[in-house]
Amino acid sequence: MTVAPGPDGTPRLVWMLTWLSGTALADLSVQWASQNGKLLGTSSIAADGTTSYDVTDLTSGTWNVVATAQDANGACNGAPVPV
């Protein structure tokens, strides 16, 4: 997963539809928090061809974003991946 500029300067999270092993993603969970760790948002995204998500309504500053992916069998990618 990478972060790229989205509309109006919002962060756009971009990912591939498969893990490095070639297994297809089924679901992706994204959480974002302020620099002090306060959880401010979460989103579950069905990986049905979707390869990006715009995180909107953030104020200017530093944000911590964590993503967790699952395959069709519910297997998780392990620990959440900070972006």
C-alpha positions as CSV (number, residue, x, y, z in Angstrom):
1,M,0.0,0.0,0.0
2,T,1.2,3.5,-0.8
3,V,-0.1,7.0,-0.2
4,A,-0.6,9.4,-3.1
5,P,-2.2,12.8,-3.3
6,G,-5.9,12.6,-3.9
7,P,-8.5,15.3,-4.7
8,D,-8.0,18.6,-3.0
9,G,-4.8,17.3,-1.3
10,T,-6.5,14.5,0.7
11,P,-4.5,11.3,1.1
12,R,-5.3,8.6,-1.4
13,L,-4.4,5.0,-0.2
14,V,-3.5,2.8,-3.2
15,W,-3.0,-1.0,-3.1
16,M,-2.7,-4.1,-5.3
17,L,-5.5,-6.6,-5.5
18,T,-3.2,-9.6,-4.6
19,W,-0.7,-10.3,-1.9
20,L,2.8,-10.9,-3.0
21,S,2.1,-14.7,-2.9
22,G,-0.6,-14.1,-5.6
23,T,-3.6,-14.7,-3.3
24,A,-6.4,-12.3,-4.1
25,L,-7.6,-9.8,-1.5
26,A,-11.2,-10.0,-0.4
27,D,-11.4,-7.3,2.3
28,L,-9.3,-4.5,3.5
29,S,-9.7,-2.6,6.8
30,V,-8.1,0.8,7.1
31,Q,-7.8,2.8,10.4
32,W,-6.4,6.3,10.9
33,A,-5.4,8.1,14.0
34,S,-3.9,11.4,15.0
35,Q,-0.2,11.6,15.9
36,N,-1.0,11.1,19.6
37,G,-2.7,7.8,18.7
38,K,-6.3,8.8,19.1
39,L,-8.4,6.6,16.7
40,L,-10.4,9.0,14.5
41,G,-11.7,6.8,11.7
42,T,-12.0,3.4,10.2
43,S,-13.3,2.0,6.9
44,S,-13.8,-1.5,5.6
45,I,-13.4,-1.8,1.9
46,A,-14.5,-4.8,-0.3
47,A,-11.6,-5.6,-2.6
48,D,-13.9,-6.1,-5.6
49,G,-11.6,-4.4,-8.0
50,T,-11.2,-1.3,-5.8
51,T,-7.6,-0.2,-5.7
52,S,-7.7,3.1,-3.9
53,Y,-9.5,4.9,-1.1
54,D,-9.5,8.7,-0.4
55,V,-9.3,9.5,3.3
56,T,-11.4,12.7,3.6
57,D,-12.2,15.2,6.4
58,L,-8.7,15.2,7.8
59,T,-7.2,18.4,9.2
60,S,-3.7,19.4,8.3
61,G,-1.1,17.5,10.2
62,T,0.5,14.1,10.7
63,W,-1.7,11.0,10.6
64,N,-1.0,7.4,11.3
65,V,-2.7,4.9,8.9
66,V,-2.9,1.2,9.4
67,A,-4.2,-1.4,6.9
68,T,-5.1,-5.0,7.4
69,A,-6.1,-7.3,4.5
70,Q,-7.9,-10.6,4.4
71,D,-8.3,-13.2,1.6
72,A,-11.6,-15.0,0.7
73,N,-11.0,-17.6,3.5
74,G,-10.7,-14.9,6.1
75,A,-6.9,-15.4,6.5
76,C,-5.3,-12.2,7.6
77,N,-2.0,-10.7,6.4
78,G,-0.7,-10.9,10.0
79,A,0.0,-7.7,11.9
80,P,-1.6,-4.5,10.5
81,V,0.7,-2.7,8.1
82,P,1.4,1.0,8.9
83,V,1.3,3.2,5.9
